[in-house]
Amino acid sequence: MNDDELLRQELRSAREELVRKRTSEDPAASESCLPLMPERDEAFLRLALMSVEELETHIGRLERDLADLEAGVKRPDE
């Protein structure tokens, strides 16, 4: 799997987690926690530990990284 697809998968999971936290009836669920939910992608369980604000920041970073990758911007370590 290439970097482009990995970024897209993580971005999708982060957005889904943000929606879960924003639409939760339980105020504690919008905080940093790890409730057991089978539909979560196990590769991205760490997203459940992020707060709404942290998820929003992370999503912004992923969107920038994906845009850079699509524009052909190379990573600094390459």
Buried (B, 14 or more C-beta within 10 A) or exposed (E): EEEEEEBBBBBEBBBBBBEBBEEEEEEEBBEEEEEEEEEBEEEBEEBBEBEBEBBEEBBEEBBEBBEEBEEEEEEEEE
